[in-house]
Amino acid sequence: MVLGQPAATFERIGQGDTRIHYDSTGYKSDSKSLATLRGEAVDLMGLFDSPPLGLPPMADTQNITAPIVALGRRLFFDRRLSFNGTLSCAMCHIPEQGFTQHELSTPVGIEGRFVKRNAPALYNVAYRQTLFHDGREDSLTRQIWGPLLAPNEMGNPSMGSVLNRLEQTGEYTDDFIAAFDTDINVLVLGQAIAGYQRALLSANSPFDRWYYGGESTAVNATVKRGFTVFMNNDCVSCHQLDDNGALFQDGEFHDTGVGYFDSLVRTREPQRLQVAPGVFINVDTDVLPPRLSDLGRYEATGISADRWKYSTPSLRNVAITAPYMHNGAFGSLSAVIEFYAEGGVPHEGQDERIRPRDLSGRDKADLVEFLQSLTGSNVDALAADARTTPIGDY
């Protein structure tokens, strides 16, 4: 099972351990081996020409070529992009885990350093106007330098150190010439990795085939009821759709209460450390890693009204991209729905749309079914294509 999906639905997605019910002594791992998986190429360029049903037309794809996408995919899996050669982009954005990482609430960076935010899923990132949970970047080409230079992520001391290391491998010179007719430099490195990320287009979900394709039997009555609950409870005001397609996000930033709770409420609670399934111990706070403060959008703007606001995530493929929220606070869709049904964590500044909802048990179950219907038809194919490239290593 993958978060409520029938086991036969996916072969690749969900290969990692979701850690669902890890707090129980009856926990059983659902980890699967990647060793048996083999790569299988997909026509990624065809996705640019004809985006899957449910997505709006792509803009400005004329400068993306097959050699650029292939080079970007190879770089995405190269551990030598990190300072000590141990961490690639794909180790936090795992293809078989929905191009995110569902085994941990937040990823572990270089040398085991703590990262304070959940790894965003990369599906349909080409449509996003702002990047990172706080929106501090607006260009995929430039965005790569954030994790590459972050001391707790890939740990590089400078742009030059990354470029020099790639040049010294002797493995990329011809590829950059073929893709860009130039040697490795800051601009084209970003363009290459961004080119691959932009190709990760996924839709044509059961919902899309029903709502946009007119297939009345593509989803069942439960999904249709869930969509009605979604629309009637104003979820669509942030997770938007229209007649031209659905990105299920509004490009804006909202305070839902999660950041407030994490910063000002949870920090006051007794510190407990989980050492095994269902086994917790109380510990002195000096034993635990330091909690990194997180003020959300404020960290990108310096505007006090932006405290604890985070970018609206897309709901596409949400059933396979747990855990949820900027900090990975919730491990299941049911937990997310319950949080919103209860009205978040009321405080000054919380978005006014976050308020208690009178949802029945059936309403909540129907919502989960609707969200599961948003899984694109090509998620396995994109994961298979990702594995056609070798892992760059020393």
N, C-alpha and C positions, 0 to 999 in steps of 0.2 A: 504493500500500500504506500502511496505517496500523498500524504495530506488529504485523504478522502478520495483520491482517484483510484479507480479499479487497477489492480496490479498489472493487467495486460495493456493498459493504456500507454505506458512508457517502458522502454527497455533500458535507456541510459539515464534519464532524469531520476534523481533520487538515489544515486549510487552511494552517497555518504550517509552517515548516521544522523537522523534528524534530532536525536536526543529527546524525543517526546516521551513524557512520563519519567524522565531521568531522576526526578525527585522521589520516585517510588522505589521501594526495595524489590518490587516485582519487575523492574525495568528489563527489557530485552533489547539488545542492539539490533537495528535493522540495516547495519552497514553491509554493503555489497562490494565485491572486488571490481576494480577497474581493469584488472589484468586481462580479462577476456574480451575487452572492447577493442575494436579496430576502427581506424579512421575510414570515412567514406565522404568523398568530396561532394559539395553542393554548389550549384551555380549561384554564388552570392551576387554576382553582377546582375543576374536576372531579377533579383529582389529590388534593386535600384530602379530598373526599368518598369517593373510592375509590382509594386508593394502588395503584400498579402491583403486579402479582403478585410476591410475594416479600418485600414490605415489610410490617412490622406496622402495625396501625391507627394513625392519627395522633391525638395527644392535644391538646386545647386549641386548636382552630382556630376557635372561635366568634367571636373578635374579628378575624379576617382576612376582609376583603371584597375584591371585585374592584377597587374604586377604590384601596384600599391597595396591592394588588399592582401595579397599573398605575403608581401613583405611585412605588413602590419601584423598579420596572424603569427608569423614566425617570431617577431619581436615580442609579442604578447606572451609567448611561452618561454622566453629566454631569461633564465635566472641571473645571467650576467648583467642584467640591467640594475640589479641591486649591488650595493657597495661590496658585500662579501660573497657575492655569487650564489646566494642561497634562495632568493625570493623572486618569483616572476609575477607579472600582473595576474596570470591565471591561477595563482595560488590563493588569491583572495576572491577572484571572480571565476569560480570553477564552472566549466561548461555543464557538467552533469548535475550541478546544484543550482541551475537556473542563472548562471553567470553571476552568482553571489556566493555566499558561504553560509550554509544553514547549520553547520555543526557547532558554531560559536556565535554568541550574540554580537560580538565585535571581533574582528580579525586580530591575529598576532603578527606584529611586524618583525623587522630585522632583529636578530638576537633575542627573540622572545619579548620584545617591547610591546606595551599595551597601546592599542588604538581605541579611541573613545567612541567611534561611531561605526555603525553597521555598514558592511560593504554593499553599496547600491547595486541592484541588478542592472545589467547593461542592455537588455532588450529595448529596442526602439529609442536608444539614447540619442540617435541622430535628430530626433524631433525636439529635444529639450533646449530651451533658451538659456537656462542657467544650470550649472553643474555643482556637484557636492550638495550635501544636505543643507548647507547654509547659503548656497548660491554664489559662492565667492569667485566663481569663474564662469565665463560665458562662451568659451571656445574649447572644443574638444582637442584641437591642435595644441593649445597651450596647457590644457588641463593636465596632461600627463606629467608635467614637471612638478605638480603638487606632491603626489606620492613618491616620485623619484627622489625628490630632495628632502622629504620629511624625515627627520631623524628617527622617528618611531615607525616608519613604514619601510622604504627601500634604502634610506640612510646615506644617499650620496652627498658628498660635501659640495659639489658644484656641477653645473651643466657640462663643463669641460671634462670632468672625470668620467662621466657616462659616455660621451662621444669618443674619448680616447680609448676606453676599454673596448668599445665595439670595434673601433678601427684595429686595435691590436689583435683581435680574434682572427682577422684576415678572412672572415667568412661572409662579410656583408658588402664589401666594396662593389662587387659586380651587381648585386641586387639593387643597391641604391642608384647606380648608374642606369640600370635598366628601367627602374621605376620613375626616376626624377631627372636623369641625365646630369647628375651632380654627385659630389662626394657627400658623406655623412655630415650633417650639420643640424643645428637646433631646430630649424624650421621643418626640414623634411622628416626628421625622426618623429616629430609630433604629427605630421600629416600622415605618415605611414600607419602608426598605431590608431589614429583617429579614423583612417579609412577602413580598417578592419572593424572597429567598433560600430561605425555607421552602417555596416553591412548586416548587423545582427537584428534584422527586422523580423518580427514575429506577430502574426495575427491569424486570420482565417480560423478563428476558434468556433466552437459550436454556437456561441452567442452571435458571432459575426454572420455565420451562415443563416441563422434565423433572422436576425434584426436587419442586416444589410443585404443578405442574399435571398431572402424570401422563402427559405426552406422551413416550412411550418413544423416539421418533425425533427429538426436539428437539435432542439432542446425539449425537455419534458415540461410538464405543467409546473413542477416545483421550481424550475429555473425561471419560468415566466412570472410566477408569483414573487420570487425573490427580486426580480428586476422591478416589479411594481413597488415592493417595499423600498428598494433602493431609490426610486424616483420620488415616492411620496414622503420620504423622510429627509429629503434635501441632500442626500449623499452626492447627488449629481452636481451640486453647486461647486464642489471642489474637484470631483472626479468626473470631468465633463465629457460629453459626446454630442455630436450633431449629425446632420444628414450626410456630411462629407467624410465622416470617419470618427473614430473614437480613440483619443489618447488616454482617456480616463485620468487626466490631470489638468490643472488650470494654470500652471506656470507661476503660481503665487506661493506665499509663505504664510503659515498659520500656526498659532499657538493652540495646541489641542489639550495641553495640560501634562503631557508626558515629560517634557523638558523641565517644567516647574517641579513636578513630583520628584524627578531624578535629582535635581539640584538642591531642593530645599526640604523635601520630606523624607526621602529614602535615606539621606545621609544622616538623619537623626536616629534611625532605627538601629537596634543592636546588630553588630556585625557577625554574620554566620558564614562559615566556609563549608562548601560541600566537598567531601573527600571521596565519595563513592555513591553509587545509586541509592538514594534515600537516606544517606548518612551525612549528617551535618554536625559541625562542632562550633561552639562559640569561641572566638579568638580575639586576642588583643589587636587593636587596629594597626599596630606597627607591623604585624605579620602580613597583612594584606597589602597589595600594591596601592600606591596613592591614587585616589580618585581624581580624575582630571575634570576640571570644571568645564561646563558646556553651556554656553549662552545662546547657541543657535545662530540665527541670522545676524544678531548683534555683532558677532565676531567678524562679519564681513562688512558691516556698515558703520558700526560705532553708534548707531541710533538706539536710544534706550527703549523705544517702543518695539524694537525688533527682538527683544529678549525672548528666548524660548520659542521663536518661530522657526519652522523648518519647511523645506520645499515639499509640496504635495507630490507623493510618489504616484506613478501610474499603477492602475490595477491590472493591467495586462500581465498574464502569467503569474498573478499573485499567489495562486495555490501552490506553486512550486518554488517560491522565493522567500520562504520563511527563514529566519524570524523577522518580525515586523517592527516598525517605527525606527527612528534614527539611531536608537541605541539597542535595537534588537530585543526590546523589553517583552514582547509577546511571541510565543512559539507557535500559535495556531490562529487561524482565522476566527474561530469561535471566541478566543480571548480578546481579539481586537473588537469584535462586534459587541461583546459584553462591556468593554471599556466605554465605547461610545454610547451604548444604551443607558449607562449609568450617568452620563454627562461629563465624562472626563474627570478632571480634578479641579473643581471650581476655584478660581482665583482672579484677581484683577488682571485684565489683559487677555484672558482666554477668549478665543474666537466665540462670538455670540451664537454661532450655529452649533457649538458643542453644548448640548443641554440634554437632560434626561429624556428618553424616548420610551413610549409605552409599547414595547415590542413583546409579543408573545413568544413562547418557545418555538412555535411553528414559524413565526416571522424570522427569527434568528437562524433557524435551520435552513429556511428557504434562501436567506441571504448568502449563507455559505455555499449552497448549491449554485446560486447565480455566479458568485465569484469563481468557483471552480470551472464554470463554463467559459471563462475568459482565457483559458490556456490555449495558446496557438497550436496549429497543426504541425508546425515544423520545429518544435523545440528539440526533439530527438535528432532531427537532421542537422541542426546547427551545432549540437554537441558532437555529433559524428564528424562533421566537417572540421571542427576545432582540432580533433585528434589526428588529422592528416599531417600535421606539422611536427617535426622533431622538437624535443625539449632542449633548448640551448643550455649547455652546462660546460664546466671545465673538464 
